Amino acid sequence: MAERGARSIIFLSKSAGKTPGDRDFLLELETVGCRGIAVAGRVDVMDDVKRAVVQAPSSIKGVIHLAMVQREGAAVHISHEDWRAAVTPKVDGAWNLHNCLAGRALDFFVTTSSLLTIGYQPGESNYGAANAFLEAFAQYRRGLGLPASTLLVSPLTEVGFIEENPVAMRKVRSGGYYFLAEREFLDFMEYTIRHQRPQDDEEVGLASACEHDATAPWSDGGYVAMGIRSEVPLSDPQCRISWRRDPRLGAHHNILGEVTAVAESGSTAAELLSRAKVNPTMLDEPETVGVLAVEIGRRIRAILMQDGDQVDIGLTLQQAGVDSLMAVELRRWWKLAFGVEMTTLELMGGGTLTDLGVTTVEKIKETLNGE
């Protein structure tokens, strides 16, 4: 922002200006001719927002709403307190900024969502709901003729919450999400700031499209998603990215080398199942259970970002390091890789990887027999 002409920036957060790193950063801003104003407070508290706004040395021309709090937990068990902890900063914060700056001629009003709202991440229902609100809120402002856009931020390297949190890093990588760097994030942010109104990108409104030409394309320039990419071809059974099953992204695929990559990535389990459809008796061979158990072990090690060469099929899922949230991801893979359904209870209480291999063989037999 400073490199592009900003001469003052107000930072509102709970710890703004309190750390040595903050002070060094504000000093660095001054060296490029930009005054940084740190205001310690909460965006979901209107008095704090007003206190930040009155400190502006000149007219406020734009807002970037970056608030984020995470409280993970299964939706059926999450407490009301944890739900509000994730939702309030984003939802109430957006309303406070909107109302406090009403009547001002803003150039941009950017809210930040997450790529997780396109995919599905177990334990993130409150976070996903808060982001879904921000995406709708941007459309609300645009409907009022006010500037607004939402940037769905992908996982980032070099900077940010995930980079600084090893547990979050492991979880997101296990979901197959594509990571972008800081420079790419800044490019996306600039694009989002520059596309605040329909006329900025010749957006065609849905109503006008239906009125004049039912076949006319409808676009939403206020909704920008970054990092929609998978390093593994989407048709590969080993691809873990959840949004590849989203009908909204049905036209998206990896073009370069996809066919070749799929051919070269064929798994032992996939080959075995293909042969079993022709010769079901091979499922009774002792080696079959071992093949499936090793395949399950490799998948678990991939989720945990471990080397897949050392698989101990005598371990249970708990002993291998799988928790209940990872089991949800494992269930999806099971259906995709083996064509059978496994409940979380069956997985976590199914014994060793060898035992799970036996259970899987039995379910495959039932499927092939049409039971």
C-alpha positions in Angstrom: 0.0 0.0 0.0 2.8 2.4 0.9 4.6 1.6 -2.4 1.5 2.6 -4.2 1.0 6.0 -2.6 -0.7 5.4 0.8 0.5 8.0 3.3 -1.3 6.8 6.4 -2.6 3.4 7.5 -4.5 2.6 10.6 -4.0 -0.8 12.1 -6.7 -2.0 14.5 -6.1 -5.3 16.4 -5.9 -6.5 19.9 -2.1 -6.2 20.1 -1.5 -3.4 17.6 1.7 -1.5 18.5 2.5 -3.6 21.5 5.3 -5.8 20.3 8.9 -4.9 19.3 8.1 -6.3 15.8 5.2 -3.8 15.5 7.4 -0.9 16.5 10.1 -1.9 13.9 7.4 -2.3 11.3 5.9 1.2 11.9 9.4 2.7 11.8 10.0 1.0 8.4 6.7 2.4 7.1 7.9 5.9 8.1 11.1 5.5 6.0 9.0 5.1 2.9 6.8 8.1 3.7 3.8 6.4 5.3 2.5 7.0 8.8 1.4 3.9 10.6 -1.2 4.4 13.4 -1.6 1.4 15.8 -4.8 1.2 17.7 -5.2 -1.6 20.2 -8.8 -2.8 20.1 -11.3 -5.2 18.6 -13.1 -4.7 15.3 -16.2 -6.3 16.8 -16.5 -3.6 19.4 -18.0 -0.5 17.8 -16.3 1.9 20.3 -12.9 0.6 19.3 -13.7 1.0 15.6 -14.9 4.6 16.2 -11.7 5.3 18.2 -9.6 4.1 15.3 -11.6 6.1 12.7 -11.2 9.4 14.5 -7.4 9.0 14.5 -7.3 9.2 10.7 -5.2 12.2 9.8 -7.1 12.6 6.5 -10.1 11.1 4.7 -10.3 7.3 4.9 -10.3 5.9 1.4 -10.4 2.2 1.9 -10.8 -0.8 4.3 -9.3 -4.2 4.4 -11.0 -6.5 6.9 -8.6 -9.2 7.9 -10.0 -10.4 11.3 -9.6 -14.2 12.0 -10.1 -16.3 15.1 -10.2 -20.1 14.9 -11.9 -22.5 17.3 -11.9 -25.9 15.8 -14.4 -28.7 16.7 -17.0 -30.9 15.1 -20.2 -29.0 14.4 -22.3 -31.2 16.6 -20.1 -30.7 19.6 -18.8 -27.2 19.3 -19.8 -24.8 22.2 -21.7 -21.6 21.6 -18.7 -19.7 23.0 -16.3 -21.3 20.5 -18.9 -20.6 17.7 -19.1 -16.9 18.6 -15.3 -16.6 19.0 -14.8 -17.5 15.3 -17.9 -15.8 13.9 -18.1 -12.5 15.8 -14.9 -10.8 14.7 -15.7 -11.3 11.0 -19.5 -10.7 11.1 -19.8 -8.0 13.8 -16.5 -6.5 12.6 -17.8 -6.1 9.0 -21.1 -4.5 10.2 -19.2 -2.1 12.5 -16.8 -1.0 9.7 -19.8 -0.7 7.3 -21.9 1.4 9.7 -19.1 3.5 11.1 -17.9 4.6 7.7 -21.4 5.1 6.2 -21.6 8.1 4.0 -17.8 8.3 3.3 -16.5 8.1 -0.2 -14.5 4.9 0.0 -12.5 3.6 -2.9 -12.5 0.0 -1.7 -13.9 -2.2 1.0 -12.1 -5.6 1.0 -13.2 -8.5 3.2 -11.0 -11.6 3.4 -12.6 -15.1 3.3 -10.9 -18.4 2.9 -10.5 -21.0 0.2 -11.9 -23.4 2.8 -15.4 -22.1 2.0 -15.1 -23.7 -1.5 -13.7 -27.0 -0.1 -14.6 -28.7 3.1 -12.3 -28.8 6.1 -13.5 -30.9 9.1 -13.8 -29.0 12.3 -14.1 -25.6 10.6 -17.9 -25.1 10.4 -17.9 -21.9 12.5 -15.0 -20.4 10.5 -16.7 -21.4 7.2 -20.0 -19.8 8.3 -18.2 -16.5 9.2 -16.5 -16.5 5.8 -19.7 -17.3 3.9 -21.3 -14.3 5.6 -18.5 -12.0 4.4 -18.9 -13.2 0.8 -22.6 -12.4 1.0 -21.9 -9.1 2.8 -19.7 -8.0 -0.2 -22.7 -8.6 -2.5 -24.9 -6.7 -0.1 -22.7 -3.6 -0.3 -22.4 -3.9 -4.1 -26.2 -4.1 -4.3 -26.2 -0.7 -2.5 -23.9 0.8 -5.1 -21.0 0.7 -2.6 -17.5 -0.6 -3.2 -16.9 -4.1 -2.0 -15.0 -7.3 -2.9 -14.1 -10.6 -1.1 -10.8 -12.3 -1.5 -10.8 -16.0 -0.7 -7.3 -16.5 0.6 -5.5 -19.8 -0.1 -2.9 -21.2 2.2 0.3 -19.1 2.1 4.0 -19.8 2.5 6.5 -17.3 4.0 3.9 -15.3 5.9 0.6 -15.7 7.8 -1.1 -17.9 10.4 -0.5 -21.2 8.7 3.2 -20.5 8.1 3.6 -19.8 11.8 1.4 -22.7 13.1 2.9 -26.2 12.4 -0.3 -28.0 13.4 -2.4 -25.9 10.9 0.2 -26.4 8.2 0.1 -30.1 8.6 -3.7 -30.2 8.5 -4.1 -28.0 5.4 -1.4 -29.8 3.5 -3.1 -33.1 4.3 -6.2 -31.7 2.6 -4.2 -31.3 -0.6 -4.6 -27.5 -0.8 -2.2 -25.6 -3.0 0.1 -23.0 -1.4 0.9 -19.6 -2.8 3.7 -17.2 -1.8 3.5 -13.7 -0.3 4.1 -12.0 -3.7 1.2 -13.8 -5.3 -1.1 -12.9 -2.4 -0.2 -9.2 -2.8 -1.0 -9.5 -6.5 -4.4 -11.0 -5.8 -5.1 -8.3 -3.2 -4.3 -5.6 -5.7 -6.6 -7.1 -8.2 -9.4 -7.3 -5.5 -8.9 -3.7 -4.6 -9.1 -2.6 -8.2 -12.4 -4.5 -8.8 -14.9 -3.0 -6.4 -17.9 -2.3 -8.6 -19.6 -4.1 -11.5 -18.3 -1.5 -14.0 -14.7 -2.2 -13.0 -14.8 -5.5 -14.8 -17.8 -5.1 -17.1 -19.7 -7.5 -14.9 -23.1 -8.5 -16.2 -25.8 -8.5 -13.6 -28.0 -11.6 -13.3 -31.2 -9.7 -13.6 -30.1 -7.8 -16.7 -28.7 -10.9 -18.3 -32.0 -12.7 -17.9 -34.0 -9.7 -19.1 -32.0 -9.1 -22.3 -30.4 -12.3 -23.2 -30.9 -15.6 -21.3 -27.7 -17.0 -22.7 -25.6 -14.0 -21.6 -22.8 -14.9 -19.1 -23.1 -13.7 -15.6 -20.0 -12.9 -13.6 -19.2 -11.8 -10.1 -16.2 -9.6 -10.0 -16.5 -9.1 -6.3 -15.7 -12.7 -5.5 -12.0 -13.5 -6.1 -10.6 -16.9 -5.2 -6.9 -17.6 -5.2 -5.0 -20.9 -5.3 -7.7 -23.1 -6.9 -5.2 -25.7 -8.1 -4.2 -29.2 -7.2 -0.7 -30.5 -7.6 -2.2 -33.9 -8.3 -4.5 -34.4 -11.3 -8.1 -34.1 -10.2 -9.0 -37.4 -11.8 -6.3 -39.2 -9.8 -7.8 -41.4 -7.0 -4.9 -40.1 -4.8 -6.0 -36.5 -5.2 -7.1 -35.3 -1.8 -8.4 -31.8 -2.6 -12.0 -31.7 -1.5 -13.4 -29.1 -3.9 -12.8 -31.3 -6.9 -16.2 -32.8 -6.1 -17.9 -29.4 -6.0 -20.4 -29.0 -9.0 -19.5 -25.3 -9.1 -16.0 -26.3 -10.1 -16.9 -29.0 -12.5 -15.3 -27.3 -15.4 -12.0 -26.9 -13.6 -9.2 -29.5 -14.3 -5.5 -29.7 -14.6 -4.8 -29.7 -18.3 -1.0 -30.0 -18.5 0.0 -33.7 -18.3 -3.2 -34.9 -16.7 -3.6 -38.0 -18.7 0.0 -38.9 -18.5 0.1 -38.3 -14.8 -2.9 -40.5 -14.1 -1.5 -43.3 -16.1 1.8 -43.1 -14.2 0.2 -42.8 -10.8 -1.9 -45.9 -10.9 -1.9 -47.5 -7.4 -1.6 -51.2 -6.6 -5.0 -51.1 -4.9 -6.6 -49.7 -8.0 -5.1 -52.3 -10.2 -6.2 -55.1 -7.8 -9.8 -53.8 -7.7 -9.9 -53.6 -11.5 -8.8 -57.2 -11.8 -11.2 -58.3 -9.0 -14.2 -57.1 -11.1 -13.2 -59.6 -13.7 -12.0 -62.3 -11.3 -13.7 -61.9 -7.9 -12.0 -65.0 -6.5 -8.7 -63.2 -6.3 -10.2 -61.3 -3.3 -9.9 -64.6 -1.3 -6.1 -64.7 -1.9 -4.1 -64.0 1.3 -2.0 -61.4 -0.5 -5.0 -59.2 -1.2 -5.5 -58.1 2.4 -1.8 -57.2 2.7 -2.0 -55.1 -0.5 -4.9 -53.1 0.8 -3.4 -52.8 4.3 -0.2 -51.3 2.8 -2.2 -49.0 0.6 -4.2 -47.8 3.7 -0.9 -47.3 5.6 0.6 -45.2 2.7 -2.5 -43.0 2.6 -2.3 -42.4 6.4 1.4 -41.5 6.1 0.6 -39.2 3.2 -2.1 -37.4 5.3 0.5 -37.1 8.1 3.1 -35.9 5.6 5.4 -38.8 6.4 7.5 -41.0 4.2 5.3 -43.7 2.7 7.9 -46.4 2.4 7.9 -47.5 6.1 4.3 -48.9 6.6 3.6 -51.0 9.7 0.3 -52.8 9.0 0.2 -54.0 12.6 -0.6 -50.6 13.9 -4.1 -49.3 14.7 -5.2 -45.9 13.3 -4.7 -44.3 16.8 -1.2 -45.8 17.0 -0.4 -44.4 13.5 -1.4 -40.9 14.7 -4.9 -40.6 13.2 -7.4 -38.5 15.1 -11.2 -38.2 14.5 -10.8 -35.2 12.1 -8.3 -37.0 10.0 -10.6 -40.0 10.0 -13.2 -37.9 8.2 -10.8 -37.2 5.4 -9.8 -40.9 5.4 -13.4 -41.9 4.9 -13.7 -39.9 1.7 -10.5 -41.5 0.4 -11.8 -44.9 1.3 -14.9 -44.4 -0.9 -12.9 -43.0 -3.7 -10.1 -45.6 -3.6 -12.1 -48.8 -2.8 -15.6 -47.9 -3.7 -17.0 -48.8 -0.3 -18.4 -46.8 2.6 -16.7 -46.9 6.1 -18.0 -45.0 9.1 -15.7 -43.1 11.3 -16.5 -45.6 14.1 -15.6 -48.5 11.9 -12.3 -46.9 11.0 -11.3 -45.8 14.5 -12.5 -49.1 16.1 -11.5 -51.4 13.3 -8.3 -52.7 14.8 -5.0 -52.8 12.9 -4.4 -51.9 9.3 -4.5 -55.6 8.5 -7.9 -55.9 10.2 -9.1 -52.9 8.2 -7.9 -54.6 5.1 -10.0 -57.6 5.9 -13.1 -55.5 6.5 -12.5 -53.7 3.2 -12.2 -56.9 1.3 -15.5 -58.1 2.8 -17.2 -54.8 1.8 -15.8 -55.0 -1.7 -17.2 -58.6 -2.0 -20.6 -57.3 -0.9 -20.5 -54.6 -3.5 -19.5 -56.9 -6.3 -22.2 -59.3 -5.3 -24.8 -56.5 -5.4 -25.7 -56.9 -1.7 
